[in-house]
Amino acid sequence: MLFKVIYGGKKKLIKVDEVDYSSLIKEVKKKFSIEQKDLVLQDDTGVEVDEDVFTDVLEERSRDILWRVIDQDSECTVLDSCSSHSDTLVLTPNHTETDDRAGPSMKRPRFDEAFEAKQFVSEIMKEKAGGLAVLAEYNEHGKLTDSTRRQLVNIVVAYITEKEGRVPSKETKTRCALGIVTLCPSLKDPYSRTGYEHFYDPKSNQGYISWRLKTVSRRSKSQSTRNARSSAASDDEGNGGPTANRANWNYLEKQLDGDQCKEAISFMSHCADKDQIFEKMKLTFKHRQQLIHDAEKSSTALSVFPRFLDTKGLVLQDFDIKFGTETASRLLEQWDTLKPKIIAEAKTLNSNLYLNSLLAAGTGQNLECEWQGWDSDMSCLLLLAFLLPPSAGGRNNSTKISIKEAMDHVVQFHKACCSLTEYVEKTEGLQPHLLAVGSAKNAIHEFYIVLDGKLLPCQAKSSLSAFDELFKAYFVFSVSYPHSLNAMFTFVQTTIYKIGCGTVRETPRVKDLRAKLLN
């Protein structure tokens, strides 16, 4: 019988004619020139296996056992991954520092952790009903649909709850998450620290595996409420979102303060020269940001700087100053590549009237139905609301709204012949949204950003550029995303603009969609 052995970073194939305890130990010592030492063999539960029972244990558990060989100087992990042709033992010595809390046991290198986790999940899928069908779909298409991905998670969770009960250990959940993305690489999130946090994040105890465990365990309503409020509260703390105070403006060459700043603000109120307005706005940027992030004065920003209300492009300039032109241009530069991927992913969703209308408009088809009319780019952007649908909850445990209602937080249409003043008077809420003015949804003449009951004219002439300007307004005026579209805007922030990656709290759905679109 052949055994593939890894010891000290070297790999060797060892042939053992008679598979018994003494023959195995003898061949391992011989091939790796290990001096005469007393070796101890343990199974995966830490129970010592002596020579008398080795053969019985090997025959009974050869398909799933994890052996350990320990001597006085090092520890080796022996992973049995038998095939129909040979048995494979992988020995990895412990030459790295160990965690004092874990005693002498080894913290395996990343490669071995991933390999072992992959084997673990693979065996689960082969053993449990429906698992082979999941693997077959992935092998055929190189990806999984949302329903199949849920089935994969359900199968894994069913297995670990059978073994460990309703509350599996953090290590087991991490092992499963790592195994899933190693077995199915296209499910890996390329932007997260580990790549598997959308399946399970040990720091926040969030992810698909945790969600399924919560469903299975049927936690009490009061506990769920406490968790939701805790999560909502953490969202508002400095997490890299649009309300984060990025107060380091030392890189700015010149900024006015004191009387000079007041004079510049007064000068802009009466200036008709657009270039002068842009220059003075640039020189007062630091003062404006301090005003916006002052809880008592933030509501006065548009009255102190009223040129936002009649001068196009000022929102774009402030965003450029804040993040740089490279970040500011990412949506427009990447859109042609990202757009077809969004459409392709949206086609996998359950069909309905509004989704079909957006897909038809997004692909350039003219479909006559009740709700349609936005141009191709805006329709595709709104598909993100279907891919990352609104959820209930939040600080006030608000009721879940429909996707159609959520879209009003992005853009609303206004007939060119109707009064803008009457529209603004009816608007409620602080969160900005686009007002598209024209003769039809696909024939827009002007875009405005509606913010705090006021209209800010957009420089944009296209729907894509208008959405770009809307997104930037959240950061320029430090306004939190509407709760119903928090996932959608967070996806745009981290995946497209690459702002706050690793610091913004992202839901597993956001990470999962990013993995699908970027892999």
N, C-alpha and C positions, 0 to 999 in steps of 0.2 A: 504494500500500500504506500502511496506517495503522500508526503506532507510538505507543503510549502512553508518554509520557516524564515521569519525575519528576526534577526538578532543584531543589535548594535548598528542598525542601519544597513546591514547586508542581507541579501535574500539568497536562499539556497533551497534546492529540492532534496529532500531526504527520503530515501527508500527504506522502509522497515518491513522486513520479510514476515516477521511475526509481531503482530500488533499487540503488545502487552506492555505493562508498566515499565519493566526494567529495560526492554528493548528501546522504547521511546526515549527514556532518559539517557541511555547509553549513547544512542545515535546523536542526540542533541549535543551532548558533551563532546563527542568525537568530532563532529562537523564544525563546531564553533570553538574548538580548543579550550573548552572550559575546564579549569583545574578541578581536582577532586573536591567536591563539596556535597553537603547533604541538601538535596532539593526536595521541596514539599509541593505536592500537586493539590490544588483546590478546585472545586467546581464553581459555578457562577454565583452561588449563594454564600461562598466563603467557607463551605464545609470541606475539611480535608478529605481527600480521596486516596486511600492507601492501595497497595498493590493487590490486595485480596478482592477489592470490589471494582477496580478500574475497568476491567473488561465488561462487567455487567452494566456499569454506568455508561460506557461508550456505546454499547449496543442499544441501550434504552433511549439515550438522549443525544445521539450523534448529530442530529439535525439542528439542535438549538442550544447546545451547551457552550458556555464560555469558561474555558479553563484558566487557571492561574498557576504559574510555576514560580516559586519564591526561593531564593537562597539568602545568605547573610548579607550580601553586598548589593543585590539588585532584585527587582521584581519583573517578571515577564508575563504579559497577557497572551494567552493562547486562544485564538478564536477559531473554532471549528466551523468551516463553511463547506460542507461536503457537497460534492457533485456526484453525478452518476458514474464518473470515471475515477475520481480520486478524492481523498479527504485532504482538506487544507487546514493546517495549523499556522497561525500567525503569532509569533512571539515578539513582543516589543519590550526591551529592557527599560528599566526606570533609571535614566541617568540625569533626569531633570529634578529641580527642587520640588518637593511635595508640600502640600498644604498641611500645616501642623494640626489643623482641626480634623483632618481626615486620617491622621495616623500615617502608617507606612504605605498605604495604597497609592498607586500612581495616578497622576493626571496625564492622560494619554495625549499625544500630539494630535493636532487638528485633523490630519489625514485619517488617522485611525478612528477618531471619534465619528467622522463622517461615514467612513466605510462600515463601521459597526452599526451605526444608526440606520444606514441604508439597508443593510441585511435584515435588521430587526423589522423595519416597516415592510420590506419585501416578503418576509415570512408571514407577517400578519395578513397581507393581501392574498397570499397563496392559500392561507388556511381558512380565512373567513369567507362566507358566501358573498358573492358579488365583487370580490377583490380582483379576480382574474379579468373580469370585464373592464374594470377601471384601468388596469395595466394595459390591456389590449387597445383601449381607446387612446391612451397616451402614446403607445408604441406606433400606432397608425398615423396619428395626427401631430404628434409632438407637443400637444397641449391638452387641457381638459376644459370642458364646458363648466359653467357654474354649478349645474346640477350634479355633474360627475365629481367635481371637487368637493361638494358637500357630502356626497356618498363616500368618498375617500376618508374625509374627516370622521364621518359617522362610524365607519368600519374600524378605524384606529381607536376612537374613543370607546367603542363597544368592547374592544379587546382589552384595553388597559383598565377599564372599570371592572371587567371580569377578574382580572388579576389582582388589582389593588383597591377595589371598592370605588365609591363615588368621589373620593378625593385622592387621586393619584399624586405621587410626589412631583415636585418641580423638576427633578432630574428626568423623570419618565416623560413628562410633557415636552421638555426641551429635546430629549432624545427623539421623540416622535416628529417634532417640527423639523429638526435637522435631517432626519431620515426622509421625510416627504420631499423636501427641496433637493436632496441629493439624489433620490430615486427619480424625481421629475424636475430636472434643472430649469425648465421654462417657468416653473412656479416660483422661482427665487426672485426676491425683490433686489434689484441691483443697487438701490440707493440706501438701503438700511445697513446697520452695522453688521448683522449676522446673515441677512438674506432670508431668514425664516420668521422674523418677528410678527408677520401678519398671521402666521399659524399659531405661534405662541411666543410671547415676549415675557421672559421670566422676571423682568424688572417691574412691569405694570400688571402682570398676570392677565393680559388681554390677548386676543387672537381667536381664530376659528375654533381651536381646540378648547379653549376656556369657555367660549360661548356655548359649544355643544355640551360641555360638562355641566354648565349652569342649567341648561335645558333638561338634561337627564336628571340632575339632582333636585330639580324643582325647588329652588330656594324660595324662602318666604318673601312676600311682597315688600315687607318693611326693609329687609336686607337689600333687596334690589333697588329700592328707593334711595337708601343711604349710599349705595355704590354709585348710582347715577348722579346724585348731588355732589359727591366727592369728585367724580370725573369732571363734571361741569365746572366746579370751582377751580380745578387745576388748569382747565383750558384758559381761564382768564388771567392766570399768573404768567409772568414773563416767559413766554414760550416761543418767541421768534415770529409770532403772527403779526398782523398789521398794527396792533396796539402796542407792541413792544417799543420801549423808548431807546432808540439807538442814539445815545446822547454824545457820542464821540465825533465831533465835527472839527477836530484839530487839522484835518487835511485840507480844509477850505482855506484858500489863500487870503481872502479878506472878507470880514463880516462887520457890519456896523452895529454899534450898541449905543446906549444912552441917548443923548440929544441928536446925534447924527442919525440914529435909527428912526427916531420920531420925525425928523425932517424928511427923510426918504419916504416914509409912509405918507406923510402929508403931501409931498410932492407928487406921488403916484396918483393920488385922488383927483388931481386936476390935470394930469399929463395926458396928451393925446398922441405922443410919439411911442409907438409900440416897442421899438428897440430900447428906449429909455425905461419903459415899464419892466421889460424882461431883465434889464441890468439891475434895477433897484430891487426887484423881487429876488434876484440871486444874492444880492448883498444883505438882504434881510432874512435869508433862509433860516439861520440859526435862531434868531428871535422868534420867527414864526413857529418853528418846531417846539421851542420852549413854551410858547403860548398854547399850542395844540395839546401838549402833554400836561398842562396845568388843569387839574380837574375843575377848578373854579372859573377859569377863563376860556376854556376850550370852545365853549359855545359862541364866543365872540369872534372867532377866527375870520369868518366871512364878512363881518362888519368892519373889522380892523383892516382886512385886505380885500376890499370889494372888487378889485380888478379881476378876481377869479370869475366874477359874474358877467363880464363883458369882454374878456380877452382870451382868445383861444390859445391853448398850448402851455399855459402856466402849470397845469397839473403835471404834464409831461416833463417840464423842466425840473420841477421839484423832485420828481421820482428819479430823474437822471442824476441829480446832485446827490441824492440819498444812496443810490445803488450803483451808479455808473451806467454808461451807454451799453456795455456788453450785456448786462442783465436786462436792461430795458428793452433790448431788441429781440429777446429770445422767442417770444410768442410768434412774431411775424416771420422770423427766420425759420422756425421749426414747423410751422403750420402745414406746409405742403406735404411733409413727411408724416405728421401726426394725424392729419384729417382722415385719410383712408383707413387708418388703423382703428380710429374711433368708430367710423361707420361699420367696419367689419365686425367689431365687438358688439355694437348695438344690434346687429342683425341676429345675434344669438339669443337675444332677450325674447320673452313672451310677447307676442304681437298684440297691439291694440291700435285704436284709431289715431291717437296723437303721435305715437311712436312711428307708425307707418307714414304719417304726413311728414314728419321730420326727416325720415330716411329718404323719402321720395324727393323732397326739396334738397337734401344734402347731396344726393347723387345726381341732381340736375333734372329729375323727372318732374313733369307737370301733372300732379294728381289732384283731381277735383274732389274735395271733401270739405267737411265742416270747418276743420281747423288746419289751415295751411297758409303759406304765403311768404314766410321769411325766406331770405335768400340762402344760398348754399352754405356759406360760412356760419351765419347765425344759427341755422338749423342744426348744423353739426356741433356747434358749441352747446346748444341746448340738449343735445343727446347725452351730454355728460350728466345732466340731471336724472336721466334714466339709468345710467350706469352707476351713479352714486346717489341713489334716491333719498329723499328727506326722511328723517327719523324723528320719532317723538322723544321728549325728554327735555334736557336743559335745566337751567336753574329753577325755572318755574314749572317744570314738568309739563311743558306745553303739549297740546294735542298735535298729533302728526297731521300734516297737511298733504294734499295731493301734489303730484308732480306738476300738474298744470298750474296750480296756485303758486308753487315754488318758482316757476318760470317768471312770474311777475316781479320777483326780486332781482331778476337779471335784466329784462327788457319789457317795455310796454309800448304798444303802438298808439299813435295819436294822429287823427286826421288833420291835414294841413289847414283845413278851413275852420277848425274849431279853436276855441280860446285856450291859450296856454295858461293864462292866469287862473281860470276856473279849474283846470286840471291840478295845478300846484296846490290850490286851496284844499283840494280833496285828499291829497297825499298825507299819509301818516307814517311815523317811524323815522329813525335817523339813518338807517342803512341806505346807501346810495343805490340807485338803479338807473338803467338807461331809458330815456324817452326817445323813441324813434318817430320823427315827424315826417309825414309824406302822404302821397295819395293812396298807397297800398304798402303792405308789409315788405314787399320785394321792390318797392320804389320809394326809398327814403331819401329825403333832401337834407335833413339836418338831424344830428344827434345831440342830446343834452344829457348831462348827469344830474339827476334829481337828488339833492342832498339837503336835509334839514329844512324842507319847504322852500328851497331855492333852486334855480336852474343855472347850471354851469355849462356854457356852450363847449362842445367838443371840437377839437381841430379835425378829428377823423371824418372822412367822407365814406368809408366802407364800414360794414358791420364788424369785421374782424378788428380793425383799428379802434373802433368805438368800444368794443369789449376790452381791448388792451388798456384803453384810457380809464374805463370803469374800474378795472382791477387795481390800477395804480392809484386811483382816488382813495381806496381803502387805506393805503399806506401813507399817502400824503396827508390825509386828515385823521389818521389814527382811529379808524372805525372798525369795530369787530364785524366779522362776517355774520350774515343772518343765520340763525341756528339751523334752519331747514336746509341751507345750502353750504353748511360749514365743510362737509366732506368734499364737495365739488370745488370750492374755492381753495381749500387746502391742497387738493391735487394740483390745481393750476399753479399754486405758489411753489410747491416743492418739486414737482415733476417738470414743469415747463420753465419757470423763472429760476428755479433752483435757489430759492430764498429760504433760509432757516432749516435746511436739510439736517436731520439729526437732533434738532432742538424742538421742532414743532410736533405736537402730539397728533399722530395720524391714526385713523381707524384702520383695522385690517382690510376693509374694503378698498381704501385708498392705495395701500401697498400692493394689494392683489391686482388692481387695475393697472398700476404702474408696471408690475411684472409682466402682465399680458401684453401691454403696448410696447414695451421696450425690449423684450426678449425676442 
